[in-house]
Amino acid sequence: MTGEYNAREELEHELRFQKLLAEVSARFVNVPASAIDLEIESVLRAICEFKQIEHASVWQVASENLDVILLTHLYRDPALRARPARMTVSESFPWVQSRLVRNEIVCVPDVEDVPPEAAKDQETWRDYSVKSTFGIPLTVGGGPVFGVLSFDATSKARDWPEPLRQSLQQVGQMFASALVIAFVALSFVAKKAYSNVISSFVTSLLISKT
């Protein structure tokens, strides 16, 4: 009877989570591209609270250097050490980056149990009180990796069971799509604004010559 009750609880929990994802997806579709940053931070908080995860972050390729992946969004207990003004994957997590660029998911249940080549990553995790981490490369349609969605435990090490991994990968797919759509929309706005400036400049030149 207990097993049936637990199975039913797990099913109800997953149904509620799928409902949350549907709501989040609808919000991403309707949010203006200029407000996507605030929406991402709100969604990170909602997902973490629902799944009882203490820390989440989004990292994206820098526009000025496609080889650099920067921390852009963070949900984190303010009592913990604050992030620096600029933080890159290559400097803080070189081992993680070597796997993410190959489109590999990074699952570390205990940061004290990592290979020697992850020494720098381990040092950074310790500095920021991270005990476990699960990183999802952000990519769309088989294209190159342009970012990372990371979930972390900061109070104690934790497992990342397969059902939870699948749920968080769904979140990663949703974030990847939302970021690409926002980038395209902002690029269009920027190009249109530039076109308007050029048009106004040309018009002013023509008027000045008449």
C-alpha positions in Angstrom: 0.0 0.0 0.0 2.9 2.4 0.9 4.5 1.7 -2.5 1.2 2.5 -4.3 0.9 5.7 -2.3 4.5 6.8 -3.1 4.0 6.1 -6.8 0.8 8.1 -6.8 2.6 11.0 -5.0 5.4 10.9 -7.6 2.9 10.9 -10.4 1.0 13.9 -8.9 4.3 15.7 -8.4 5.3 15.2 -12.0 1.9 16.3 -13.3 2.2 19.5 -11.2 5.7 20.1 -12.6 4.5 19.6 -16.2 1.8 22.1 -15.5 4.4 24.5 -14.2 6.5 24.0 -17.4 3.5 24.7 -19.6 2.9 27.9 -17.7 6.5 28.9 -17.9 6.6 28.1 -21.6 3.6 30.4 -22.2 5.2 33.2 -20.3 8.4 32.9 -22.4 6.3 33.1 -25.6 4.5 36.2 -24.5 7.3 38.1 -22.7 8.9 40.9 -24.7 12.5 40.2 -25.7 13.7 43.2 -23.7 12.2 41.6 -20.5 13.6 38.1 -21.0 16.4 38.6 -18.4 13.9 39.3 -15.6 11.7 36.4 -16.7 14.6 34.0 -16.7 15.5 34.9 -13.1 11.9 34.4 -12.1 11.7 31.0 -13.8 14.9 29.9 -12.2 13.5 30.7 -8.8 10.2 28.9 -9.6 11.9 25.7 -10.8 14.3 25.6 -7.9 11.5 26.1 -5.3 9.4 23.4 -6.9 12.3 20.9 -7.2 13.9 21.9 -3.9 17.1 22.9 -5.5 19.1 25.7 -3.8 21.1 27.3 -6.6 20.7 27.7 -10.4 22.5 29.7 -13.1 22.5 30.4 -16.8 25.7 31.0 -18.7 25.8 32.3 -22.3 28.4 32.8 -25.0 29.8 36.4 -25.0 28.7 38.4 -28.0 32.3 39.9 -28.3 34.0 36.5 -28.1 32.2 33.3 -29.0 34.9 31.2 -27.1 33.9 32.8 -23.8 30.9 31.6 -21.8 29.8 34.2 -19.2 27.5 33.9 -16.2 24.4 35.9 -17.0 21.7 34.9 -14.6 21.7 33.5 -11.1 19.3 32.3 -8.4 21.2 31.9 -5.2 20.9 32.3 -1.4 22.0 35.9 -0.7 23.6 34.7 2.5 26.2 32.8 0.4 29.3 34.3 -1.2 28.3 36.8 -3.9 29.4 36.1 -7.5 32.1 38.3 -9.0 31.3 41.0 -11.5 32.5 38.7 -14.3 32.7 34.9 -14.2 33.5 32.6 -17.1 33.3 28.9 -17.5 36.7 28.6 -19.0 38.4 30.3 -16.0 36.2 28.8 -13.2 35.2 25.4 -14.7 37.6 24.3 -17.4 36.8 20.6 -17.0 33.1 21.3 -17.2 33.6 23.4 -20.3 35.6 20.6 -22.0 32.5 18.4 -21.7 29.8 20.9 -22.4 31.3 22.0 -25.7 30.9 18.4 -26.8 27.3 18.7 -25.9 27.6 16.4 -22.9 25.5 16.8 -19.7 27.7 17.2 -16.6 26.3 15.3 -13.5 28.4 15.5 -10.3 26.6 14.2 -7.3 29.5 15.0 -5.0 32.1 17.7 -5.9 34.6 15.9 -3.6 34.5 12.9 -5.9 35.8 14.2 -9.2 38.8 13.3 -11.4 42.1 15.1 -11.0 41.6 17.1 -14.1 38.6 18.8 -12.4 40.9 20.3 -9.7 40.2 23.9 -10.7 36.4 23.2 -11.0 36.5 21.6 -7.5 38.2 24.7 -6.1 35.5 27.0 -7.5 32.7 24.8 -6.3 34.2 24.8 -2.8 34.6 28.6 -2.9 30.9 29.0 -3.7 29.7 26.3 -1.3 28.5 24.0 -4.1 28.2 20.4 -3.0 26.6 18.9 -6.1 26.0 20.1 -9.7 24.0 19.2 -12.8 24.9 21.1 -16.0 22.9 21.1 -19.2 24.4 22.4 -22.5 22.1 24.9 -24.2 21.7 24.2 -27.9 18.9 24.2 -30.5 18.3 21.9 -33.4 21.6 20.2 -33.2 23.5 23.5 -33.5 26.6 24.6 -31.5 26.4 24.9 -27.7 25.8 28.6 -26.9 25.3 28.4 -23.1 24.8 26.3 -20.0 22.0 25.8 -17.5 23.3 24.7 -14.1 21.5 23.5 -11.0 23.5 23.1 -7.8 23.0 21.8 -4.2 24.7 24.0 -1.6 23.7 22.5 1.7 24.7 18.9 1.1 25.6 16.5 -1.7 22.7 15.0 -3.5 21.9 12.5 -6.2 20.4 13.5 -9.5 18.0 10.6 -10.2 17.0 10.0 -13.8 13.4 11.4 -13.4 14.9 14.6 -12.0 17.5 14.8 -14.8 14.8 14.4 -17.5 12.7 17.1 -15.9 15.7 19.5 -15.7 16.7 18.7 -19.3 13.2 19.8 -20.3 13.8 23.1 -18.6 17.1 23.4 -20.5 15.4 22.9 -23.8 12.8 25.5 -22.9 15.5 28.0 -21.9 17.5 27.4 -25.0 14.5 28.1 -27.3 13.5 31.2 -25.3 17.1 32.6 -25.5 17.3 32.0 -29.2 14.0 33.7 -29.9 14.9 36.6 -27.7 18.3 37.0 -29.4 16.6 37.0 -32.9 14.0 39.5 -31.7 16.6 41.8 -30.2 18.8 41.6 -33.3 15.9 42.5 -35.5 15.1 45.5 -33.3 18.7 46.6 -33.3 18.9 46.3 -37.1 15.7 48.2 -37.5 16.9 51.0 -35.2 20.2 51.2 -37.1 18.3 51.3 -40.4 16.2 54.2 -39.0 19.3 56.1 -37.9 20.9 55.7 -41.3 17.6 56.6 -43.1 17.3 59.8 -40.9 20.9 60.7 -41.6 20.6 60.3 -45.4 17.3 62.3 -45.3 19.0 65.1 -43.4 21.9 65.1 -45.9 19.5 65.4 -48.8 17.5 68.2 -47.2 20.7 70.1 -46.4 21.7 70.0 -50.1 18.4 71.3 -51.4 
